[in-house]
């Protein structure tokens, strides 16, 4: 039996990843292998943003550059 000062390394809360999570936008950009300078010219990224802009994080400057409006949910 464990004493109160002992830690169990099999406890799920101790095994959680400490790596930062990336946004869906960052994941798509990585998959498309785009640099920030390439965002505006990427048709694939523009299509992803068009489909996901109301549910996922997209940089505001990029939305403005493409003329997209985001549905505001209060």
C-alpha positions, 0 to 999 in steps of 0.5 A: 500500500502506498503512503500519502507521500508516494506518487503512483506513476500509473495514475492517469492525471500524472500521465497527461501530456505536457506538450502544448496543443496546436490549433486546427489552423496550425495543424492544417498549415503544417500539413500543407507545409505553408509558411506565413508568407504563403497563407494568402496564396494557398487555395487549399488553405482558403477552402479550409478556412471558408469551411471552418472559419465559424468554428475554428481559430483563423488569424483575423488578418487572414480573414480580412485579406480574403474578405471573409466575415465570421458569424459572431456568437455571443 
